[in-house]
Amino acid sequence: MDHNESIEALLATPEGSQLAFAREKTRLDDLAETLVAFANAQGGTLVLGATGRARARAEGVRDLAAARELLLEAALACTPPLILPLPHAAQSGDAILLLASVPSGLSQVYSLHGKYLRREGGTNQPLAPDALRRLLTERGDVSWERGAPEGARTDELDPHKVNAYARRIDPEAEIEPLELLRRRGCVVMRAERNDTSSSPTLIPTNAGMLLFARSVEERFPQAEITLVQYRGHDMADAFEREDVRDTLPEAVRRAERWLMEHMRRGSRMAGLERQDWTQFPPGAVREALVNAVAHRDYSVRGEGVRIGMFADRLECYSPGRLPGHVTLENLVAERFSRNEGLVQVLADFGLIERLGYGIDRMLRQMGDAGLPPPQFRETAAGFLVTLPGQPVEALGPEGLDTREWVRQGFNERQIAALIFLAEQRRITNRDLQDLHPDVSPETIRRDLADLVERGVLLRVGEKRATYYIMK
């Protein structure tokens, strides 16, 4: 189904618990009520420019910029302000529609002018007192990311990083980048304390500082990623360590590069075919890293994200236990974002999927690599993900997995010849003799001849000019 067909299918769908339609001229409060109702339920999509009765003949949006501004202002009118992906345009025939998506798994309870709503069927219904109490219990208190550090000022934000982000989202947003940050919950309007006469000013929130500060470490020393590679299966004296302290988008990029550079890589023989492999699936490592950074509890001080790479596994620890109603039993199916502002900006940077944790993708990538599934465990104060890795005990000096050659009955000199070929591309009798000086030349000749007979090597040339290559 192409994009246009999917839009037409959407328009043919009746309004429901996760879909609503509105005319272009709908009042801001009416749009905000629907956004609140979606946010307090399972999320949903609001289509602006189509009506419930005549969706097949969508009236369309005439002023796209004004309609997008209306939707974003409706999101900001909610209490607390609702952080949404930027509304995107879609076409139905000659009509342009605007789609606003409210993510599922939000960590706050939302209201409009003191009214709490929830989407039920195709309508916005007031939340009964007992349902509101349950929702408040499930979702907890106001998130840490929406607070502001004591005495924080906007000049603590790095203008180059802010402008680069605005340019990535929308070139027009670079004109007023702080307005974009306000919509992302990275800055808020606040009056000076003990000065009710002064007009409110913009100050950065905790989320804004983590994402765009000139120096994150100065206010949030806990926002670090510690990377350690151990040579064996246990923590030991022999290790390599890196501490990453930076704004979250750059910290994720730096940590990912380090992990990819320090991961064992090699090849294995599948029959006579050489296949490259990595110690851990890069996609699964990236999911574990980004999820740890995006969903950790930043109110926990004195602890950062820790990733340990061992010979047989990778362990990724993040401070803070599972949030909200998420448990180890429903981890794959449920969605709950402790830090929806951080998640949205990291999604804008292309570092994380906005609508989910990516646990299902991690499971799939581990399975595709022929590895056991990840292990998830809650500790006393955190969450631990363990990725089993490719076994490295059977690796040769060049990172080759030699177990298949052993199963085929090759002796140690023949395996040494194949490892040599993996790096040098060709081998001679003299090369193999140098590797095994205590073995007779006749034995060396027979070893290579046997590999030729088995169809593994190809002999090239005659007499002293003879050499061998992988067939």
Order of alpha helices (4+ residues) and beta strands (2+ residues): alpha-beta-alpha-beta-alpha-beta-beta-beta-beta-alpha-alpha-alpha-beta-beta-alpha-alpha-beta-beta-alpha-beta-beta-alpha-beta-beta-alpha-alpha-beta-beta-beta-alpha-alpha-alpha-alpha-beta-beta
